[in-house]
């Protein structure tokens, strides 16, 4: 636990302008109710239908399931999805950079 605290202290001091999620390559997920989800730090879309959207992340995938799902905004590392969201799951992968070999 001490090592983890030391790592976070070091990261905070090394680049104060960079957020912790960007520094650790973690996705930041902001969800409003069950109709809107905004995800930062994704690495591309792996699957897209009106019932399921899959996003690659550094250590696996994010799977969003629901109905009438639409992509309202898409940037290189950010996405805004709207519709009736039933489930949002993070599926960890042992492959490097979330890319299956």
C-alpha positions, -999 to +999 in steps of 0.1 A: +000+000+000+029+023+007+042+018-028+009+028-043+007+060-022+043+068-032+034+063-069+004+086-066+024+113-048+051+111-075+026+113-103+009+143-087+042+162-083+056+152-117+029+166-140+004+187-121-015+197-153-021+162-163-051+143-148-044+111-130-066+091-155-046+103-184-013+096-166-023+060-159-041+055-192-073+047-174-108+054-189-128+081-173-165+072-175-192+098-168-228+085-168-260+104-164-289+082-155-294+054-180-295+077-211-261+092-215-224+080-211-193+100-218-160+081-220-125+095-222-092+076-229-107+049-252-086+034-280-112+029-307-145+012-314-145-026-317-182-031-321-212-009-329-249-017-332-279+001-319-279-025-290-242-029-282-211-007-284-176-020-276-146+002-270-110-008-267-091+005-237-056+000-225-063-031-205-093-046-223-127-034-234-157-015-223-190-030-234-222-009-234-255-027-240-289-012-243-314-001-270-314+028-295-277+035-288-263+062-309-229+079-310-235+116-305-198+127-305-166+108-314-131+122-310-098+103-311-100+094-274-134+106-263-170+094-271-205+104-262-232+077-263-269+082-259-298+058-257-313+035-232-283+020-214-289-013-196-253-024-188-218-010-189-191-036-182-153-034-182-137-066-195-101-068-186-076-084-210-042-098-204-030-085-239-009-054-242-026-021-250-060-037-252-053-051-286-060-088-291-032-109-307 
